[in-house]
Amino acid sequence: MTIVDRARETQATLAPYFPGLILCVTIAAAASFLSEHYGGPALLFALLIGMAFNFLMEEGKAKIGVEFASKFVLRLGVGLLGIRITMQDIAAFGWRTPVIVAGLMALTLGAGFVAARLFGRQWRFALMTGGAVAICGASATLAIAAVIPHNDKTERNVLFTVVAVTTLSTAAMIAYPVIFGALGLEDREIGFLIGATIHDVAQVVGAGYSISDVAGDAATVVKLLRVAFLPVVLMVIVLALRGQGAGGKVPLLPWFMVLFIALSVTGSAFSVPAAISGPIELVSRAMLVTAIAALGVKTSLKAMLAVGSGHIWVVVFETLLLLVAAIVAFEIFQPLG
């Protein structure tokens, strides 16, 4: 195969991604322009503008590129954030932070079983929604679904949970910074609570950096700490359900978290020149704005309003409990004090 043939093959492979990626990049550029000239957070602008183009997802041509931007581009952008967050920054959170995060996760998972029983739902649904709210949204839902025994309702519950947590995460991305700000907290404290309470990584990043870099860095560190607990939770589930048809492999740390840690360790051990760290930070920020634009394009107001009433109360209960418990735990234990 000649170089020309390889180039054509590569172009044919990548071509389906272009419409969606170009759409998201254009929205991100418009959001950045509005932020620079009129004030306000670029990430929030990207989300809102993106939602206006949701109809393009239904036509199909943009879908594959938008999905790519909302997943791979987001994760790569989060991973590259490690260049600006050193191990010293992470250590500054102290030993109380992982203990509080673990406690909040355990409380949320337990509350999922209580809520499921109250609203007449099965334990599988309780595990998926509790894990989604406690750990990392849709990613945790899919991971948990992979290691529990399936029944005729599993696919429906997975789809519902993904839609519900994405909807609530999007609402939280807008509402939580306002709620935490009304408590009179500093940016780093708000970032801690955002990272400890919002479900999906994308919305955590969006909410944190819509306030400030300090809040965004804190939110990212705390959120990735929650993500790091996912393999532990999956291992517990596999062991607890052993003999009941549970299967699947317990995944290692997500690749983007490995990248985040590697860059963070590198930045802590060596003095990375600004000529290197600066462009990486710029690319990371551009990727995050693009990913949030993709999230907006994927967000259907119709689907948000059509979410069922029975299942949704379980997720709402878990979400509100996590929010209140995080605020109470923060006030009592003062992890940043």
N, C-alpha and C positions, 0 to 999 in steps of 0.2 A: 504493500500500500504506500503510495507516494504521500509527500507532505501535503499536497493539495487535497488529496482524498481524505486524509486525516482531518484537515481543517474543515472540510465540508461536513464530515461526520460529526465533528465537535459542534459546529454551528447548528446542525439539525437537532442535536441533542439538547442544546441550550435554548434554542429558539422559543419553545413553549413557555419558558420562564420570563421572557422579555416583557410582554404586555403588563403582567402583574407587577414586576419589579419596577418598570418605568413609572407606572401609576403611583406606587408607594414612594419612590424617590421624588417624584414631582410634588406629591402632597407634603413630604418632609421638607422640601425646599420652600414651599409656600408657607408652611408653619414656622420655619426658621426666619423667613423674611418678616412675617407678622410679629414674631417675638422680638426681633431686633429693632423694628421701627415703631411698634406700638406698645411694647411691653407685654408681660404675661408669659406663661410657660410654653415653650415650643412643643413639648410633649402633649400637653392638653389640646393645643391647637391641632396637632397632628391627629389626635384621636377624634376630635369633633369633625374635622374636615373629612377624614376617612369615612366616618359613618354616613356622610352624605353620598358616598360612592358605593354603598353596599349593593346597589342594583347591578353593578358590574360583576359581582360574584355569581349572580344567577345566570348570566350569559355564558359563563364558562371560560372564555379566553384568558381572563385575568386570574382565574382561581389558582392555578398551579404556582404562579409567581408570587401571589399574595400569601399563600400558604408557606412558601419557602421563606419569604421575608419575615413572617410572624413566628417562625420556628428557628430555622438555621441562622438567619441574620441576627435575630434577637439573642440567641445563645452565644454566638460568636462575639457580639457586642458586649454582653455581660462578662464573658471570659476575658476580653481585652481590658475590662475595667481593673483587672488585677494589677496593671502597671501603675495605677495611681493609689492603690491601697496596700500599705506595707503590713508586715506581720506585727509591727509595733502598733499600728492602728487597730488591728484585730485584738491584740493582747490588751489594749486599753479598755476593752469592754469587760475585762475581769472574768473570774470564774463563775460569778453569779448569773451571767447572761446565758450560757448554755444550760445551766440548771433550770432557770426560769423558762427558757424555750422548751426544754424537754417536759417540764411540768405542764405547760400550756397545751402541748401536743397530746399528752396523756389524758388531760381533762377533756379536750375536744373529742378525742376518739371515744372515750367513755360516754360522753354526752350523746354521741351519735347513736349508740345502742339504746339509751334511754329515750331519745326522741323518736327513734324508729318504732319502739314498742308503743309509745304514746299515740303515734299516728298510724299504727297498724302496718308497718313496713318490715321487711325481712332483714336478717343480720347482714346479708351480703350488701344490701343497699346502705346499711349503717356503716359498714367498713369502708365502702367506696366514698361516701360523702364525708365521713369523719376524717379519712385520710386526705381527701381533697382539700378540706378546709384547714386541717391541722398542718399539712406539709407543703404541697406545691401544686394545688389545683388540678388541672386536667392531666398533667403528667403523673401525679400520684394515683389518680383514678385509673388510668390505663395500666400502670404498674401493678396495682392491687388486683385489678380484674384479671391480670395474667397469672396470678398465683393462687386464686381461689377457685373452687369447683363451680362450673357454670350450670345454669338452668335455663328455662325458656324465657326468663325475664332479664337475664344478664345484659344482653346487648342493649335492650331498651333502657335499663338503669344506667349503663355506662354513658349512653348518649345524653340522657336527661341530666346526669351529674355534670358532664362536661359543659352543657349549655347553662346550667344553673350556676356553677361556680364561676364561669366566665362572665356571666351577667352580673353577679354580685361583686366580683372583683372589679369590673369596670365601674360600677356604681361606687365602690369603695375608693377607687383611685381618685374620684372627684370629691367624695364626701369626707373621707378620713382626714386629709390635710386640714380641712376646715374645722372638723371636730377637735383634733389634737391641738390645732392652733388656738382654739377658743379656751383651752385649758391653761394657756399661758406658758407653754413649754418652749424650750429652746430648740433650734433646728436639729441638733444631734439627738435630742430626746424624742422629737417627733419622728425622726428617721428610725429610731429603735422601735417605736410602736408600729410604724408602717410595716417594717420588715417582719414584725412578730404577728401581724394580724391579717394582712391582705393575702389572698390565696395564691395567685399566679405570679411568677417572676416578672412578667412583662408589666403588670400593673403596679407591682412594688417599685420597680425602677421608674416607671412613669410618675407615680405619686411622689417618690422621694426627690427626684431631680427637678420636679416642677416647683419645689420649694427652694432648694439650694443644693450646691454640690456637697455640703456637709451632711445635709439630711439624706441625700441620695447615696452617699458612701455608706453611711450608717445603716440605712435600710437594706442595701445590697448585702452587706456583711451578715446581718441578722437573718435575712432571707436565705442566703446560701447555707447558713448554719442549720436552718430547718430542712433544707434540701438534703444536707449531709446525713440526716437521721432517716431518710427514706430506706436505705438498705437495711438498717436495723429493724425498722418496723416490718418490712417485708420478710425478714428472717423470722421474726416472732410469729407472724401470720402462718408461714410455711410450717414451722414447728408445731404451732397450736392446731393446725388442721391436718397434720400428718395422719394418713390413713383414711381421709375423707375425700380423696380424689383431688386434693390440691396439688398443683404441679407448677412447672415453670422455674426458670433460673432467677436467682436474686441478682439484679444488676449491680455492677460496681458504681462508683461515683460517676455522675454525668460528665461527659467529656469537657463541657464548658466550665465545669467547676474545677476539673483538673488543670485546665488552662489558666483559670483565675488564680489558683493556688501557686502554680509554677511561676507566673509573672509576678505575683505578690512576693514570693520568696526571692526571686531574682532582684526585684527592686529593693528588698530589705537587705540583701547580702552585698549588693554592689551599687555604686552610684551610677545610675543609668543616665546618660547624657540627655539633656532636654531635646536635642535634635532627633533623638529616637523616641523618647517617651511622649513628647508633644504630638507628633503625627499619630501615634497609636491612640492616644486619648481622643484626638479629633476624629479618627475613623470610628472609634468606639461610640462616641456621641452621635455621629451621623447614622450609624447602624441602629442605635436605639430609637432615634426619631423615626427612621424608616420602618422599624419593626412595629412601633406604636401606631404609625399610619396604617400598616397592614392590619393590625388588630382592629382599628376603627372600621376599615373596609369590611372585615369579617363580621362585625357586630350588626346584627339585624334587629331593629327596634320591634319589628313584627314578631320575631322569634322570642325576644325578651318578654313581650307582653303575653305570648302564648304559652309560657311555661306553666305546667300544671299546678294546681293549688294543693293537692295532697302531698306530693313529694317535696314541693318547695319549702313547706314549713319545717321539714327536718333540716334542710340546708340553712334556712334562715335562723333557726334556733341555734345551730352549731356556730354560725357566723357571729351572731350577737353575743353568745356566751364567750367566744374567744375574744371579742372586742372588749367586753366588760372585764373579763378575767385578766387580760393583758394590762389594762389601765390600773386595776386594783393591785396586781403584782408589781407593776412599776412603782406605784406610790408607796407600797409597803417595803419592798426590798431595795429600791433605789439602785439598780444595777450600774448606773453611770456615775453614781455619787463617789 
